[in-house]
C-alpha cells in the first residue's frame, strides 16, 4: 500500500467516529456556544440584514433543539438557519476533511446535471451510465415536485448576499446533488419524472459518487483561456473579460494587462467597451480599485469605511492572519460604537489613470458575479458610468463582508466555521433604494436551457446587437 493511500485511509478512519457517533446534548451545547461567540466577536456586519432581537430569538430557538443526541449531519443542518440569517455569501460552514458542497452521503448522489431558472429545472447532462434526454424538464424526484424541492433547498443555502436568489440558483446549477443529499436525502435509487415536449416519462436511476461527478465536470470543463482577455470587435467595440480578481503563479500580471489593454483601447479609438464580469466570484479587493481607475471619469473614493467587529483578541481558538493579529492595534481604530480598518487604498481618493477610458461602457453580470466583482459593479453603477446587462449580481450592492477570515473548528462536531472579518462599505451609494439587493441590470437577459445546451451566449449577443442598434441610430441622427 503506497503512502498516499495509507494516509487517505488514516484520515477516513480518524473521521469515522465523528460521522457515526451521536453527539450528546452537552457536546452540542458546547459547539453551539463556540459558534455563537465566534459570530458575535468576528462578523463585522452581523445585524445588517437580520436585527439583533431577531437573531437572539433564532439563537434561543436553535439552542432549544439541541436537547437530544444528534449525528454530525443533524447538527450541521440544525445550525444552517443561523448562517442563512446572516445573508452573507462568504460565510463558510465546512465539515472537516470534506468538500464543502458534498459534506455527507458522497456515494449516493443524484445522477443528473440540472439547470435552474425560476422554479423549474432542466437536464443538461448525465453523470451516470443511465441517461435522461438533455433539455428534458424534471417534474419530480422520488414523488416530490421539483418546485417543492427548490422551495426546500433555497432557505438552506448561503451563497448570496441579502435576499438574492440568483446566486443560489447558480449554486444549484453546480452542486444540486450535494444539496439534495444534505437537506433532502440520499436514497438507494432516484425515481425521476420528466417531460420532453408534451410527453411525460418516469425512469429509475442509480446514484453516483462525488468522484464520478468531479470527473464529469473535469471532462466537460471549457478549454482553458487566459483569465484576463481583451478582444477588439466591430464598430469600434472591445470586449474585456475578467474571469477573476486573482491570478495563479506564472499567469498574467493583472496590472500590466490593464495598462496594455487600455493603452490599446485608446490607440484603436474604441467607443464601446463591454466589461464581462459574469461568473467572476471575486478575489483581491485592490484589483477592483485598480480597474475602476481606468474607467472613472473623475476622482473617486471606492469605500466609505471598512468595519471590523472588535480590536481585541478573540476569546475563542481561531486561525486568522498572523500579520493582521500583529498589526490590528495600529490599523484598527475606534469609530462611533464600533471599529474600522483604516489601511486600504480604496479608502483614499483615487484619480483616473492617464489612459482612462471615457467612451460608452456596458457591464455584464450574473448570479455568480460576487464579492470584489459586485463591489466594482456597485461603484460603476452608483457613478452612473455604464449600462448593465444580464442578471442581478450575487453580491450585495452596499456592503461586502469578506477580506481576511477567522476560522474556528467546533470541538465536538469537527465542523469548521469561517467568518470574513471585514465589512467593505461602499462610498456614495445611499441613493440606491434597495437595502438587500445586488446590482439590478438595466436589461434583464437570462439564458435558456437551449442556450446552455448549444453553448449560445445570449447575453453577449444581446449586448453586441444593442450596441449596433445604438450606433445605427446615432449615425442616422447625424
Residue pairs with C-beta under 8 A, 6 or more apart in sequence:
1 9
11 97
15 96
15 97
15 414
18 72
18 96
18 413
18 414
19 71
19 72
21 71
22 69
22 70
22 71
23 31
23 69
23 70
23 71
23 72
23 75
23 412
23 413
24 69
25 66
25 67
25 68
25 69
27 412
27 413
28 66
28 70
28 75
28 412
28 413
29 63
29 66
30 411
30 412
31 75
31 410
31 411
31 412
31 413
31 415
32 62
32 63
32 66
32 79
34 316
34 408
34 410
34 411
35 79
35 82
35 410
35 417
36 59
37 315
37 316
38 314
38 316
38 318
38 406
38 408
38 417
38 419
39 46
39 82
39 86
39 417
39 419
40 46
40 309
41 309
41 310
41 314
41 315
41 316
42 309
42 314
42 318
42 406
42 419
42 421
43 86
43 88
43 309
43 401
43 419
43 420
43 421
44 307
44 308
44 309
44 401
44 420
44 421
44 422
44 423
45 88
45 307
45 399
45 401
45 423
46 55
46 86
46 309
47 55
48 87
48 399
48 423
49 85
49 86
49 87
49 162
49 163
49 436
50 58
50 85
50 86
50 87
54 85
55 82
55 85
58 81
58 82
58 85
59 82
62 78
62 79
62 81
62 82
65 78
66 75
66 78
70 78
72 95
72 413
72 414
72 415
73 103
73 104
73 182
75 413
75 415
76 93
76 95
76 103
76 104
76 182
76 413
76 415
77 156
77 182
77 183
79 93
80 93
80 156
80 158
81 155
81 156
83 91
83 93
83 158
84 155
84 156
84 157
84 158
86 158
87 160
87 161
87 162
87 163
87 396
87 436
88 158
88 161
88 401
88 420
89 158
89 159
89 160
89 161
89 164
89 167
89 370
89 371
89 394
89 395
90 371
90 400
90 401
90 402
90 420
91 158
91 417
91 418
91 419
91 420
92 100
92 405
92 407
92 416
92 417
92 418
92 419
93 100
93 158
93 415
93 416
93 417
93 418
94 100
94 103
94 415
94 416
94 418
95 103
95 104
95 414
95 415
95 416
96 409
96 414
96 415
96 416
98 104
98 106
99 106
99 178
99 210
101 174
101 175
101 178
101 179
102 109
102 175
102 177
102 178
102 181
102 210
102 213
103 178
103 182
104 181
104 182
104 186
105 181
105 182
105 186
106 181
106 209
106 210
107 207
107 209
107 210
108 181
108 186
108 187
108 188
108 207
109 127
109 177
109 178
109 180
109 181
109 186
109 207
109 208
109 209
109 210
109 213
110 141
110 176
110 177
110 180
110 181
110 190
110 207
110 208
111 126
111 127
111 128
111 130
111 177
111 190
111 205
111 206
111 207
111 208
112 123
112 125
112 126
112 127
112 132
112 138
112 192
112 205
113 123
113 124
113 125
113 126
113 127
113 176
113 216
114 121
114 122
114 123
114 124
114 138
114 172
114 173
114 176
115 121
115 122
115 123
115 124
115 173
115 449
115 452
116 150
116 169
116 172
116 173
116 176
117 169
117 446
117 447
117 448
117 449
119 146
119 147
119 150
119 151
120 137
120 146
120 147
121 137
121 138
121 146
121 150
121 172
121 176
122 135
122 136
122 137
122 138
122 449
123 132
123 133
123 134
123 135
123 136
123 137
123 138
123 194
124 134
124 135
124 449
124 452
124 453
125 134
125 216
125 220
126 132
127 177
127 208
127 212
127 213
127 216
128 205
128 206
128 207
128 208
128 212
130 203
130 205
130 206
132 192
132 194
132 203
132 205
133 194
133 196
134 453
135 196
135 449
135 450
135 453
136 194
136 195
136 196
137 194
137 195
137 196
138 146
138 192
138 193
138 194
139 145
139 146
139 193
139 194
139 195
139 200
140 146
140 192
140 193
141 149
141 180
141 190
141 191
141 192
141 193
142 185
142 187
142 190
142 191
143 191
144 184
149 180
149 184
150 172
152 183
152 184
153 172
153 176
153 179
153 180
153 183
153 184
154 165
154 168
156 179
156 182
156 183
157 168
157 171
157 172
157 179
159 167
159 168
159 170
159 171
159 370
159 394
160 166
160 167
160 168
160 367
160 394
160 395
161 167
161 370
161 374
161 394
161 395
161 396
161 399
161 400
161 401
161 438
162 396
162 435
162 436
162 437
162 438
163 436
163 437
164 367
164 392
164 393
164 394
164 395
164 396
164 437
164 438
166 366
166 367
166 391
166 392
166 393
166 394
166 438
167 367
167 368
167 370
167 393
167 394
167 395
168 367
169 367
170 366
170 367
170 368
170 394
171 179
172 179
177 208
177 213
178 210
186 207
187 207
188 207
189 204
189 205
189 206
189 207
190 204
190 205
190 206
190 207
191 202
191 203
191 204
191 205
192 202
192 203
192 204
192 205
193 200
193 201
193 202
194 200
194 201
194 202
194 203
195 201
225 243
226 251
226 252
227 242
227 243
227 244
227 247
227 251
227 252
228 240
228 241
228 242
228 243
228 252
228 254
228 257
229 239
229 240
229 241
230 238
230 239
230 240
230 241
230 257
230 261
230 264
230 265
231 238
231 239
231 240
231 241
232 238
232 264
232 268
232 270
233 239
233 464
234 468
235 271
235 272
235 467
235 468
235 471
236 268
236 269
236 270
236 271
236 272
237 270
237 271
237 272
237 273
237 274
237 464
237 467
238 265
238 268
238 270
238 272
238 273
238 274
239 273
239 274
239 276
239 460
240 261
240 273
240 274
240 275
240 276
241 276
242 275
242 276
242 277
242 280
242 291
242 373
243 279
243 280
244 280
244 281
244 282
244 283
245 254
245 280
245 282
245 283
245 284
245 287
245 288
245 372
245 373
246 283
246 284
246 287
247 253
247 254
254 287
254 290
255 290
258 290
258 291
258 294
259 355
262 294
262 353
262 355
262 356
262 357
263 355
265 273
265 355
265 357
266 355
266 357
270 357
270 359
271 359
271 360
272 359
272 360
272 362
272 467
272 470
272 471
273 357
273 359
273 360
273 361
273 362
274 362
274 364
274 460
274 463
274 464
274 467
275 295
275 361
275 362
275 363
275 364
275 386
276 364
276 460
277 363
277 364
277 365
277 369
277 373
277 376
277 377
278 364
278 365
278 366
278 368
278 369
278 390
278 459
279 366
279 368
279 369
280 368
280 369
280 370
280 373
281 368
281 369
281 370
281 371
281 373
281 394
282 370
282 371
282 372
282 373
282 374
282 395
282 402
283 371
283 372
284 372
285 344
285 346
285 372
285 375
285 402
285 403
285 424
286 344
286 345
286 346
287 372
288 302
288 346
288 372
288 373
288 375
288 376
288 379
289 302
289 345
289 346
289 350
291 376
292 300
292 302
292 350
292 376
292 379
292 380
293 350
293 351
293 352
293 353
293 356
294 352
294 353
294 355
294 356
294 357
295 352
295 356
295 357
295 361
295 380
295 385
295 386
296 350
296 352
296 356
296 383
296 385
297 352
297 356
297 358
297 383
297 385
298 352
299 349
299 350
299 351
299 352
300 349
300 350
300 379
300 383
300 427
301 346
301 347
301 348
301 349
301 350
301 427
301 428
302 345
302 346
302 347
302 350
302 375
302 379
302 426
302 427
303 344
303 346
303 347
303 424
303 425
303 426
303 427
304 425
304 426
304 427
304 428
304 429
305 335
305 340
305 347
305 425
306 340
306 341
306 342
306 344
306 347
306 403
306 422
306 423
306 424
306 425
307 338
307 339
307 340
307 341
307 422
307 423
307 425
308 332
308 338
308 339
308 340
308 341
308 421
308 422
308 423
309 338
309 339
309 421
310 339
311 328
311 329
311 332
311 334
311 339
313 325
314 320
314 406
316 408
317 408
317 409
318 406
318 407
318 408
319 406
319 407
319 408
320 404
320 405
320 406
320 407
320 421
321 404
324 404
324 421
327 343
331 341
331 342
331 343
332 339
332 340
332 341
332 342
333 339
333 340
333 342
341 403
341 422
346 424
360 387
360 467
360 470
361 380
361 385
361 386
361 387
362 386
362 387
362 388
362 389
362 463
362 466
362 467
363 377
363 380
363 381
363 386
363 387
363 388
363 389
364 388
364 389
364 390
364 459
364 460
364 463
365 373
365 377
365 388
365 389
365 390
365 391
365 392
365 393
365 439
365 441
366 390
366 391
366 393
366 394
366 459
367 391
367 392
367 393
367 394
368 394
369 377
369 393
369 394
369 395
369 438
369 439
370 393
370 394
370 395
371 395
371 400
371 402
372 400
372 402
373 393
373 395
374 393
374 394
374 395
374 396
374 397
374 400
374 438
374 439
375 395
375 400
375 424
375 426
377 388
377 393
377 439
378 397
378 398
378 426
378 429
378 432
378 439
379 426
379 427
380 386
381 388
381 397
381 432
381 439
382 426
382 428
382 429
382 431
382 432
383 428
387 442
387 443
387 466
388 439
388 440
388 441
388 442
388 443
389 441
389 442
389 443
389 445
389 459
389 462
389 463
389 466
390 441
390 443
390 444
390 445
390 459
391 441
391 444
391 445
391 446
392 437
392 438
392 439
392 440
392 441
393 438
393 439
394 438
395 438
396 436
396 437
396 438
397 426
397 429
397 432
397 434
397 437
397 438
397 439
398 425
398 426
398 429
398 432
398 435
399 423
399 424
399 425
399 426
400 423
400 424
400 426
401 420
401 422
401 423
401 424
402 420
402 422
402 424
403 420
403 421
403 422
403 424
404 420
404 421
404 422
405 418
405 419
405 420
405 421
406 418
406 419
406 421
407 416
407 417
407 418
407 419
408 416
408 417
409 415
409 416
409 417
410 416
410 417
434 440
443 462
443 466
445 458
445 459
445 462
446 458
447 456
447 458
447 459
448 458
450 456
451 457
451 458
